[in-house]
């Protein structure tokens, strides 16, 4: 598929990396010659130095042949303009990064009236991801599938966990839990486990289940009474605004520490329910004075990864129950490796949304991609499909399906009901199914079948 990306910054370069791995032909436009040169040398793509809102530049980049145009510059207005011009020049689908809060309420209008196929807001999506994690503070990550009917959560097993030492088939026998452990990270090894897999302390496990069954599981693990009531946010950027707004609306006490005085005034006006403090969030003395020890969670959202890690380590030392850090540099992620600490990368969250959209435009009648979630350091994917009439897996008991190695049917939603599948279950037309795969880049449902068998 021909894809044109305008803007080669953090988000744009992440998209190039993801979409090249998916086998697409990429053209990139950016005003920074050196950046274009580096990306062309690294990925062997078509690179053009110029203005992505210029008609001649777009034509030179082959916009008329572009299946998807993605506008990812630092300017919302430029991105909208690029998408509109690109659409007029023949791009089939247009995606625009739109970040400013004042535009967030206009996204529906932009899609319906301006013809922008998809709007991406990394800050809003990151805030939503953090909020989901805080609602279940004992998890490392949580993702919803099938219009919110099923969840995929990640958590780490401690020595005290009642799951340790059990084979997976024993979990239902002992606890009567309708859950499916679909992936396990043990050290640097990744497992798509079968029923005889034995869980160990330190395992990072990924679980699919309905909301009710997850709540029951959390109760068994001793997490049922934990709830976030107060959050300290360090860094007052756009993510902090979106997150603080959502948390305050849910009755959670919020305090934001921001070093820029002018920004503090803006946040005070926009978030009247939150407490805004002007100060340096890397100063432990200041954090102690502001009562860091009394918060259920600390979220580090400054613009510098290293500062966020320092703040997180300080919060860990102060024994804050849960800590989330914004870290875009993947080489620093190893530092965040603790039961109470997790890392969030805005560029990756939004890139995954775009990749999901691109894949949905490649699907056929057998099954189209609805949701995409990368897990275990992006080495495993959970992909949600809607099952079409032509799917090869329809109406055959799962035990009889010839699936590729590393493929697991994790969840089926039929008529609003969540089914954790067993060998006798079947996949039916119009089902939503979640497939977990260590064979990345599934584009349609038929690719899960092992045609050699």
N, C-alpha and C positions, 0 to 999 in steps of 0.2 A: 504494500500500500504506500502511495506517495503522501508524505506528510511534510508540511511547511511550518517551521517554528520561527517565530519572530521574537528575538530577545534571547541572548545566550548567557544570562546571569546564573545564579544558583539554581533557580527553578528551571530555566530553559536548558541548562547543561544536564541537569538531572533527567529531564525528559528525553534529551538526546540519548543518554546512556541507556535508559529503560527501553526506548522504542527501537534503538539499533539492535538490542538483544532480542527483541520480538521479531526481527527480520524485516523491518520497514525501510523504505528508501527515504532518507531525510535530507531536506534542504533547510538551511539556517540563514537568517538575516540578522545582522546586528551592526550597530554603528561603530563598535570597537574593533578595529582591524586586527589587533593582536589577539583578542579573544577568539575571533573567527578563525584566524590562522591556527591557533592551538587546537580548537575543536576539530577542524578539518584534518589536521595531522594525526590526532588521536583516534578519530572515528571514520575517516575516509568518507566524509559527507560532502555535499555541495554547500559551499559557504560563500555568502555575498556580504560585503561590507556596504551598508547603506541604510536608508530610512524605510522601515517596513510599511509605512503609510503612504509611500510614494508608488504611484501606479506603475511606472516603468521598472522600478526595483522589483515589485511583486511579479510582473510579467517575466522578468529575467530569471526569477527563482522558480518559474513554472507553476504559478498559482492556479492556472486553468486546469492543470492535471492533478492538483492536490485533492486527495480524498478528505483530508482534515487539515485545516489551518489553525494553528495554536498561537495566539498573541500573548506573549509572556514578558513584555517589557516592564520597566519599573513604573510606568505611568498608566493608570486606569483609562484615562481619556484616549491615549494613543492606542491602547489595546482594543478599545471599542471601535475606534476609527479603522484600525487594521482589519478587524473582523468584518466590518461593513463593506469596506472596499474589496476585500478578498472575496466576499460572498458575491458581489456584483461582477467580479472578474472570473468567476467560475468555480471557486472552492465549494465542494459539496457540503462540508460541515465546518463550522467555525467555533472555536473555543477561546474565550478571553479571560485572562486573569484580572479580576476586579476586587480590590482589597478594601477600599475606603468604606467606613461604616455608613456614610451618608448615601452610598449607592446600594447597600445591602437590601433595602426594601424595594428597589427597582428592578431586581433581577428577573422577576416574572415578566415585567413589561419588556425588558430587553430581549427575552427569548421569544415572546409572542409577537411583539410589534417590530423589532429590529432584526429578527431572524438569526440571532446569536444562538447557536445550538446548545452551548453549555457555558456557564460561568463558573470560574474557579476562584475561591477565596481562601488562600492558605491559612490566614490568621483565624478566620471564623471556623474553618474545619479543624484546625489544631485545638482551638478552645473547646469545640464540641467533643473532641477526642479526650482531652484532659478531664472535662466534666464527666464523661462516661466512666473514666477510670476512678475518679473521686467518689462516684456513687457506689462503687464496689472497691473500696480502698485496699482490700486484701488481694485484689488481682493486679497483675502487671499491665495487662491490656484487656480491653473488651471491645468487641465488634458485633454489630447486629446484622442479621441476614433476613431475607424473606419478609421485608417490610416490618422488621422489628419483632417478628414472632419467635425467632431463634437467636441465640447469642453464641459467639465463640469467645471464650475467655482464656487467658494465660495466667497461671499461677505457679509458684515454686513450692515444692514439698519440703517441709522441715523435718527434722528428726522426730518430732512429736506427732506428725501427721498420721492419722489412722489408715491412710492409704498405703503407707510405706510397707514394703514386703509382700504386698498382695499382687497376684496375677490379675489382669484386667477382667477376666471372666468372673473372678471372685467378688468384684465390687458390687455387681447386681445381686449376687447370692447373699452377700453379707449385709448390704445396706439397702437393697431394693431400689437402687438409683438408676433412673433412665437417662444416663449420660453416655457420651462416647468420647474417649480420649483418643484424639485423631493424630497427634504428633507429640513426640517427646524429644527434648534436647537434653543430652547428658554429656557434660563437658563440651567438646567440639563435635560430638557425634549427633546425627539426626536420625530418629527412628519413626517410621510409620508403623505403629505396633499392631500385632495381632493379639488374640485373646490370651495367649500364654506369656505375654510380656510382663516382667516383674518390675514394679515401681520401686525407686530408691530415693532416699533423702537427697536433696539437691537437684532432683529432676525438675526441669521447667516443662510443665505439661499444658497442652492446649485441648480444651474441652468444648464440645458442642452439646447444647441442651435447650429446652424451653426455659422461660424465665422462672416458672414454678419449680422445676426440677433443679435448676441452679441454686435457687434459694434454699431448697432442702439440703443440697450438697454443702452449701456454705454453713448451714446450721450444724451438720455433722462435723465439719472441720473446725467448728468453734468460732465462726466469723459472724454469726447471725446478729449479734448485738452491736457490732461495730458500725458507726455511721459518722460521716464527716459533718461537723457542726461549725468549724472555723477553718479558714484558709488564709495563710500569709503568702502574698504574691510579691516577688521581688522583680522589679522591672515593670514600667508602666506603659509599654507599647500597645499596639493594636490588639495583640492577642490578650493582653491583660484586660483591656477594655471589654472585649467580647466575653471573656471568662468571668470577669467580675460582675458584669451585667447579669449573666445567667445564674451565677451562684447567689447573688443578692435576691433575685426574683424567687429563688427556691428557699429563702430564709436562712441562708448560710452567712455567718459573720465573715466579712472580708476586710483585710487590711492590705494596702498596696504601698510598697516602698519604691520611690522613683527619685533618681538623682537630679533630674532636670526640673527646676522650679516652675517654669512655664507649663510644662506638661502636667505637673501636679495640679495646677489651677484648672486646667482643662478637664482632668479626671474628676476633680471635686465637683465641677458643674455637671458632668455627664453621669457620674455615679454617686448621687447624694446619699445612698444607703451604705456606701463603703467608706472606710477611714483611709485617707491618703496622707502618707508621710514623705516629706522631702528629705532624702538622705542617701548615703552610699550603702547599698545592700550587701556589699562584700565586707563591710565593717561589722565584725561579730559583736562588738560592744553595743553598736546601735541596735542590732537585731535583738540582743538580750534586753535592752532598755524598752524595746517595743513589744516585749512579751512573746518572743518566738517559742519559748518553752510551753506556752499555753495553747498552741495551735495544734489541730489534728493533722494538718498537712501544710507543706511548704512547696510552692511552685516557683522555680527560678526561670525568669523569662527576659533576662537582659539580652542585649544584642550581641554579646560576646560569649561563645561557648565555654571558654576557660573560666570566666566569672561565674557562669551558671553551675559549673562543676564544683567550684570552691564553695558557693552558697549551699549546694546540696550536701557536700561533705560536712560543712558546719552544722546543717540541720540534722544530719545523721549522728554527729557527735553529741548534739543536744537531745538525741533520742526522740525526734519528731516521728510520729507513727508512720507517716507516708510522705514521700518526697518525689517530685517530678521535675525534671530538668529539660529545658529546650537545648538540644545539641544537634547541629546540622553536620558537623564534621564526623564522618563515620569512624575515623581513626581514634576518636576520643570515646567512643561508645563503651569500650571495654572497662573504662573507669566506673561507669554506672552499672554495677553488677552486684546487686544486693536485694534481699527480700523486700526492703522498704524503699528502694530507689528504682526509678525507671526513667528512660529517656524518650523524648518526643522530637521528631524531626519534621517541621512543617513542610519542607520541600518534598519529602518522601510521601507524606500523607496525601498531598495534592497531586503529586505525580501518579500515585496509585489510582486516584479517581480518574485522571485523564487516560491512563492505560486501560482501565476498565471500559471507559467510553469508546476508545479506539477499538478494543476487541469486540464490543457490541456491534460495531459497524462491519465486522468481518464475519459474524455468525451467519448461519443458514437456518433453514426451517427445523433442523434437528434439535437445536437448542441455542439460545443466545445468552451471552454473559450479562448478568444483572449486577452482581457485586463481586469485587475482587479484594482480597485481603492477603497481604504478604506477611509471613510470620517466620519466626526462627531466623532472624537476621536476613530476611528475604530469600532464604533457601527453600522455603516451602510456601505454596500458595493454597488458599481456600477460595474457590470460585463458585459462585451461585449461578445456576442456569435455570431457565424456564424450559421445560421439556416440550418439544414439538412433536407433531405426528410422525415425522420421518426418523426419529431417533432410533438407533439400533438397539438400545438397551431397554426399550419399552416392553412391559408385560412379561418379563423373564425374571424368575426368582433370583435374587442377588447371588445366592450360592452357585448359580449356574452361569453367571456372567463371566466372560473371559476378559478381565481387566488387565491393563498394563501394570507392570511392577511399579510400586510406589504410588498407587492410586487407591483411595479409600472413599466410599460413599459415606459421608459423615452425618447427613441429615436430609430428611424428606419432609416437605410441608405440603399437605393435601387438604384442601377445603378449610384452611386456617388451622389445621391440627398438625402439631409437630410430631414426627415419627423418627425415633432413633432406630435406624434400620437393623434388622437381623437377616439371617440367611434366607428366610421364607418370604420376606417382603419383596414387593415389586415396585418398579418405577412406572408411573402412568403419565399419559399425555396431560399437560397443563400443571404437573407437579413443579414445585420449586425444589431443586436439590442442591446441596452443597457438596462439592467434590474437593477433597484435600489431596494435593499432589506434590511429590518431589520432582516430577517432570514438569518444569515450568513452561509457561506460555500456552496453556490450553486456550484455544479460540472457539471451539464448539464442542458440544457434548460427545459427538462420535469419536473424538480424539482420545477418550478414556479407554476405548476398546482395543484389545490386543488382537489385531487382525491376523497375526502369525499363528495364533493358537488354533 
